[in-house]
Amino acid sequence: MQQLVEVERVAIRLMEVKLSLEWKEQKEGGDGSCFERKGVCELRIENVPITVHFDHGCSKTELIEAIELGFDSVMVDGSNLPFRENISYTKTIAVLAHAKEMLVEAELGRLSGSEDGLTVEEYEARLTDVAQAEQFIDETSLDALAVCIGNVHGKYPASGPRLRLDLLKDLREITLNRSVSLVLHGASGLPVELVKACIELGVRKFNVNTEVRNAYMESLRKPSKDLVHVMESAKEAMKAVIIEKMQLFGSSGKAQ
């Protein structure tokens, strides 16, 4: 990773989820907290800005733990809750996080697909409502809003993604005046021109998982003459996708 970010001159945001913390807890044979506090949360690379983000916090317990561990930002995922409950949940965490100068991302609307052990059926998916988004931002004082405009977790159907750019434009109008960033989860598989259109309409953070993971797994499946090189090749395959996304999203060369 160090070589990658130094070559691309990119500021990086490392994201953790509950599932990865649980895996590290089992691997380290401890409670996971010490590993995070002394490891990822204190990771530094010379001349490269690094922040650590806790993604998809679905309970107060895990989010409070992330805040106490010293993450730079947290995502409050109350998208499965009724609107008023989502506001209350997000606001509670935002107050705690802001007290420690952490940024807060929250999701409004519900993506279909599967990620990190969470599955949402197609019929449950719902687009972000503009009027609700305005109220949600004002009452929670969040810093970044993850929206649903037709994006999905995982693989898009054979017909391809159908993003509501008109909806994204409306959401941009209400977030711009409030200094709130727009976030797009489910960015794997989006065509280049569609990504550029989203950036033009205000998206400042894209979440990509499936493409990176698939590159790793596909590399492992390829025949290899020497088993020693299998893992290194898989890592290189992941790195190639990450570099491609850094350049596409406009992140490369931004490290100060």
C-alpha positions in Angstrom: 0.0 0.0 0.0 2.8 2.4 0.9 4.3 2.2 -2.6 0.9 2.6 -4.2 -0.1 5.8 -2.4 3.4 7.3 -2.7 3.4 6.8 -6.5 -0.1 8.1 -7.0 0.4 10.9 -4.4 -3.1 10.3 -3.0 -4.6 11.0 0.4 -6.2 7.7 1.5 -9.2 6.7 3.6 -9.0 3.3 5.1 -12.5 1.8 5.9 -13.3 -0.8 8.5 -16.6 -2.6 9.1 -17.8 -4.7 12.0 -17.1 -7.9 10.1 -13.4 -7.1 9.6 -13.0 -6.1 13.3 -14.6 -9.5 14.3 -12.1 -11.3 12.0 -9.2 -9.4 13.5 -10.4 -10.2 17.0 -10.4 -14.0 16.2 -7.1 -13.7 14.4 -5.3 -11.8 17.1 -6.9 -13.8 19.9 -7.9 -10.7 21.8 -10.7 -8.2 21.9 -9.6 -6.5 18.7 -9.5 -3.1 20.4 -5.8 -3.0 21.1 -5.1 -4.1 17.5 -7.1 -1.3 16.1 -5.8 1.4 18.4 -2.2 0.5 17.9 -2.5 -0.6 14.3 -4.9 0.9 11.7 -6.0 3.9 13.7 -2.4 5.0 14.2 -1.1 4.0 10.7 1.1 6.7 9.2 2.9 6.9 5.9 5.4 9.8 5.4 4.0 12.6 3.4 0.7 10.8 2.8 -2.5 12.0 4.6 -4.4 9.0 6.0 -7.8 8.9 7.7 -9.5 5.8 9.1 -13.3 5.5 8.6 -15.7 3.1 10.3 -18.3 2.1 7.6 -21.9 0.8 8.1 -22.3 1.2 11.8 -25.6 -0.5 12.4 -25.7 -0.3 16.2 -24.9 2.3 18.9 -22.6 -0.1 20.6 -20.2 -0.6 17.7 -20.3 3.1 16.7 -19.5 4.2 20.2 -16.6 1.7 20.3 -15.4 3.1 17.0 -15.5 6.6 18.4 -13.6 5.6 21.5 -11.0 3.8 19.4 -10.1 7.0 17.6 -11.5 6.6 14.1 -11.4 9.8 12.1 -15.0 9.4 10.8 -17.9 7.0 11.2 -20.9 6.1 9.0 -24.2 5.8 10.8 -26.3 3.3 8.9 -29.9 3.6 10.1 -31.3 3.2 6.6 -33.3 0.2 7.7 -35.1 2.3 10.3 -38.3 4.4 10.0 -37.4 8.0 9.0 -37.9 9.5 12.5 -35.9 6.7 14.2 -33.1 7.1 11.7 -32.9 10.9 12.5 -32.8 10.1 16.2 -30.2 7.4 15.8 -27.9 9.5 13.6 -28.2 12.6 15.7 -27.2 10.7 18.9 -24.0 9.4 17.2 -23.3 12.7 15.5 -23.3 14.6 18.8 -20.8 12.1 20.3 -18.6 12.0 17.2 -18.5 15.7 16.7 -17.5 16.2 20.3 -14.3 14.4 19.3 -14.0 16.3 16.0 -14.9 13.3 13.9 -16.8 13.5 10.6 -20.2 11.8 10.4 -21.6 10.1 7.3 -25.2 8.7 7.3 -27.4 6.9 4.8 -30.9 7.9 3.7 -32.7 5.7 1.3 -32.0 1.9 1.1 -29.8 0.2 -1.4 -30.6 -3.2 -2.8 -27.9 -5.9 -3.0 -25.6 -7.4 -0.4 -22.5 -6.1 1.5 -20.7 -7.1 4.6 -23.2 -9.8 5.5 -26.2 -7.5 5.1 -28.8 -8.4 2.4 -31.6 -6.1 1.3 -34.2 -7.6 -1.0 -35.1 -5.7 -4.2 -38.5 -4.8 -3.0 -37.1 -3.1 0.1 -34.8 -0.8 -1.9 -36.0 2.8 -1.9 -34.6 6.0 -3.4 -33.6 9.0 -1.3 -36.4 11.5 -0.9 -35.3 15.1 -1.4 -37.6 16.6 1.2 -36.6 14.0 3.7 -32.9 14.5 2.9 -33.3 18.2 3.7 -34.9 17.6 7.0 -32.5 14.8 7.8 -29.4 17.0 7.3 -30.9 19.9 9.3 -31.8 17.8 12.3 -28.7 15.6 12.4 -26.0 18.0 11.5 -24.2 15.3 9.5 -21.2 16.0 7.3 -21.8 13.5 4.4 -24.9 12.0 3.0 -24.9 8.5 1.4 -27.7 8.5 -1.1 -29.7 6.0 -3.1 -30.3 7.0 -6.7 -30.5 3.5 -8.1 -27.0 2.4 -7.0 -26.8 -1.1 -5.6 -24.4 -3.1 -3.4 -22.7 -5.9 -5.3 -23.3 -6.7 -9.0 -25.5 -4.7 -11.3 -28.0 -6.5 -13.5 -27.1 -7.4 -17.1 -29.0 -4.4 -18.3 -26.5 -2.2 -16.4 -26.9 0.5 -13.7 -29.7 3.0 -14.1 -28.9 5.9 -11.9 -31.3 8.8 -11.4 -29.0 11.7 -12.2 -32.0 14.0 -12.0 -32.5 13.0 -8.4 -28.8 13.4 -7.7 -29.0 16.9 -9.1 -31.8 17.8 -6.8 -29.9 16.4 -3.8 -26.9 18.4 -4.8 -28.9 21.6 -4.6 -29.8 21.0 -0.9 -26.4 19.7 0.2 -24.3 22.4 -1.5 -25.7 25.2 0.6 -25.3 23.2 3.8 -21.6 22.1 3.1 -22.6 18.5 3.1 -20.7 16.0 0.9 -22.6 13.4 -1.3 -21.5 9.8 -1.0 -22.3 7.0 -3.5 -22.1 3.4 -2.2 -22.3 0.6 -4.7 -19.9 2.2 -7.2 -18.5 -1.0 -8.5 -19.3 -1.6 -12.1 -20.3 2.0 -12.9 -19.2 3.1 -16.4 -16.6 5.8 -16.6 -18.9 8.4 -18.1 -21.5 7.8 -15.4 -18.9 8.2 -12.7 -17.7 11.5 -14.2 -21.4 12.7 -14.4 -21.8 11.8 -10.7 -18.6 13.8 -9.8 -19.9 16.7 -11.8 -23.1 16.5 -9.8 -21.3 16.7 -6.5 -20.4 13.1 -5.4 -17.2 13.4 -3.4 -16.8 9.8 -2.1 -17.4 6.5 -3.9 -17.5 3.1 -2.2 -16.0 0.4 -4.3 -15.7 -3.2 -2.9 -17.0 -5.8 -5.4 -14.6 -4.9 -8.2 -11.5 -5.0 -6.0 -12.6 -8.3 -4.4 -13.4 -9.9 -7.7 -10.0 -8.9 -9.1 -8.4 -10.7 -6.1 -10.5 -13.8 -6.5 -10.1 -14.1 -10.2 -6.3 -13.8 -9.9 -6.3 -16.7 -7.4 -8.2 -18.9 -9.8 -5.6 -18.5 -12.6 -3.2 -21.4 -13.0 0.3 -20.6 -11.6 3.6 -22.4 -12.1 4.8 -21.3 -8.7 2.6 -21.3 -5.7 4.8 -18.7 -4.0 3.6 -16.0 -6.4 -0.1 -16.7 -6.1 -0.8 -14.3 -3.3 1.5 -11.6 -4.7 -0.3 -11.8 -8.0 -3.7 -11.5 -6.3 -2.5 -8.4 -4.5 -1.2 -6.9 -7.7 -4.6 -7.5 -9.3 -6.3 -5.6 -6.5 -3.8 -2.8 -6.7 -4.4 -2.4 -10.5 -8.1 -1.8 -9.8 -7.5 0.6 -6.9 -5.1 2.7 -9.0 -7.6 2.8 -11.8 -10.3 4.0 -9.4 -8.0 6.6 -7.8 -7.3 8.1 -11.2 -11.0 7.9 -12.3 -12.2 9.6 -9.1 -9.6 12.3 -9.3 -7.8 11.3 -6.2 -4.4 10.9 -7.6 -2.0 13.7 -7.1 -4.0 15.3 -4.3 -1.8 14.5 -1.4 -0.3 17.6 0.1 
